[in-house]
Amino acid sequence: MAATKKSASGTGKPRVFPRFRMYRGNDLVLGPGKAELLAHIAETGSISEAARRMEMSYNRAWLHVKTMNAGFREPLVSSSRGGSEKGGATLTETGEQVLKLYRQMEQEASRAIEKTQQKLAGLLKA
């Protein structure tokens, strides 16, 4: 499924953003939100900071990390507890690869629908 977004002012060129969800059985192991969470963890080195940036509770972010780690052959996020050592979190090699492949799917899908998207946008009100 894809969502249509406009620029913040509402006057920008309409665009379609493909959104993918990967399930393992009934468990959603990867989707737009989880990919965003991975990107924030990679950037900040912290699950709690990634959660803050997404306006999500730490507990919810941690549950997403647990679901992703359990759903793939190897964990996507490696974390250490806080305390005097100041814990943190990083993407594993598998986590980096999963995020890269997810972003690649988004880009490939966007290119594949470009002509149809333009036709659809042409039917919008001016």
N, C-alpha and C positions, 0 to 999 in steps of 0.2 A: 504494500500500500504506500501511497505517496501523499505528502502534505504540501499544500500550496502556501507560500509565504510571500509577503511583499516587504518592501523596505520599511523602516521604522516610520517614515513620514506617510506611508500609504500611497505614495505616488510613483514608486519604483516599478521597474519591469517585473511582472509576475514570473515566478520560477517554481518549478516542481522539484521537491527533494525526496528521492527514494528513501524508504526506511525499511530496513530488514530486521527480522527477528529469527533467531536460531533456537530451536527447541531440541532438547534431548528427552525423549518421552514427553511428559507433560511439563517439564521444567524449562522455563525460558532462561537459557544460559548466555545469550548475547542479543542485544538489541541496541537501539539508539542511546538510551539512557545509560546502559552498562558500558557502552563504548565511550561515552562522554566521561563517565566515572573513571575508566581506565586512563583516559587522556589526562584528566586532572591529577590522578595519582602519579602518573609519570612526570608531570610538570612540577608538582609540589613535594613529592616524596612523603605524602601524608594522606591517610584515609580521612582523617577528621577535617583537614583543610579542603580536600576534594569535596567532601560532603557539604561544608559551609559554602563553597563556591556554587554548588548546585541547589542550595537552600533545601538540603535534605538532612535528616537526623543522622548522627554517626551510626546509630544502631541499624538504620535502614541501609546505609552504605556498606556496613560490615556484612549484613545479610546478603547483599548483592555480590560482594567479593567472595563470600563462602559458596554461594550458588555457582559462580563462574569457576572457582577453583575446583569444585566437585564435578563440574560438568565436562571438563577437559582432561585429557590424559595426564597433563602436568599442570600444576597451579599456574595461574596467570599473575598473581600478586604474591609477593613475599613480604611479610611484615614482622616487626619486632616490637615488643611491648615497650611502653614508655618508662618513666622513672628517671633515675640519675643519668642513665645512658641516652635519654631522649630517643625513644623509639622512632619508627618510621616505616614506610612502605615503598616498595619499588616494583616495577613490572619485571617479571622474569623474562628470559629470552622468548619463551612461548607466549607470554602476555604481549610483548612487543610485536611478535609476529601476528598474533590474532588481531590486534588493533590495526596494524598495517593492512592486513588482508580485508578487514571490515571496511576500512576507508577506501581501499582499492575497489571493492564491490560497489560502494556508493558512487565513486567517480565513473566507473564503467557503465553503470546503469544510467547515470545522468547523460553521458554521451550517447547511449543507445536510444534514449527517448527524446533527444533534442528536437528533431523535426516534428514529431507528434506534439510535443510540448508547445512549440511555436504555433502550430495550427489551433491548438486548444486555447492558447492565450489570445489568438486573433478573434475568438468568439466572445471575449469579455467586453464589458462596457468600457468605453474610453474614459 
